[in-house]
Amino acid sequence: MKRWVLGLGSLLLLACAGWFFYQRTGLAAELPPNLEQLDPLVQDLLRREVSRLNARRRSGPAWTRLGQVLEANGLYGEAEFAYGRALELKPHDARSFHRLACVQERLGDLERAVETMELAAEFEPGYAGSWWTLAGWQIDLGDLEGAEVSLSKAEELAPGLPAVQVARVRWELARGEPGRAVERLQQSDLLDAERPLPFAYHLLAIALRQGGDSAGAEAAQERAKGLRPTFPHAWLQEMQRWQTGYAALRTQAGRLVAQGRLQDAREGLERILAYDPDDVRSANMLAGCLLEEGDHPAALQLLAATAAKHPEHRGTTLNWAETLLRSQAPDREVLEPVRRALIQLTERDAGDAEAWRSLARVQEALGEDQGSLMSLDRAAGLLPEEPEIPLKAAYVAMKLGHHGEALERFEQVVQVHGDLPQAALGEFQALALDGQRAAAVQALERLADRPDVDPGQLDQLRAWWASQP
């Protein structure tokens, strides 16, 4: 009996030794090549996690955890490799597929991210976060049928969540249904007076413009922020808990901004930039704080310096242009560098609609109306669902004296986007300037019968018409 027990113990020891040896074989994790350039707190965390994983190299969950640490601290290329290794060891792990998809989206490969997120949803169909994320990306790619399937799944699992409501509104806008989008927003709690979602007002402004309510759209835009929010869910928060050092401080600053604690957020962001002046995201967040506090000159100075140092960073250039255009009467000397930066953006990515749109506004401010018209046409081709761009192009054509061309453009806006009041107003002016007096009189009479035309604007047009020779 004693020999049997000793023999069994020996076998167990051998099995354990074999298991430990097996776990220590296989592909080893390596520290990032730029480790010394990272935040010291991030360096320490990575050293611990890599050491921990190399004792369990064949553990899928250990590779997933390393991927989360890397992703949480902005090392997306390394995180992609870690999640891929985790899936080699555990091929049906929905959580790893989900995080891998998010990393792929961060790296700019949206089509591949969609394919990966589809696998996450397939292997864990009861997780709403995968479905609503997938729906948003499918809308971005124009796959509205696929987005409808994903949205329906998300609505079954979490019908009242803001993330799902926002995705449904975006889907309705992409389908050209602004009335339904407005109704959904107004019936939701996204526009709640106490804690509104600024991005919801951005969507409301788009919907109202599509529906022809320009005044309502401008009022909504005053409370809007165009940056799409990140909605919390369990798998995201599990990854985010690994944020450390200045990455964590930046996340905290974002929360403070959302709470309206701008001074606290600004102090945290200034600490980050004192340590790492090249942290572009923190520089943009700090510029946003300065703008909210009313310090436009400081925000402009920061954005200009950041854009000059990092011309490849699209968000900084667009923020710089938007902030400058909102300032009072910017002169050529300050507009010219922005124009050059925007041209560089369009040269790097000819499909960047927002870059073309911003470039058009800057060109118009510089008096380059012909260039502005060409840029607007490029933007309109990339964003055919937005009536504001071709409408603006028509007014620029009229400003250039191309009255016949402007008239054609206004008529096209009406054909594609419906009988918008601003298009009807422009059509009347183009007819009058083109010498078609009889048609202009009829257009003015139709405007007088429309309840959606501002009476004050109509009176101005009548006075202008009466002054024409």
Beta strands, then each sheet from edge to edge (+ up, - down):
end
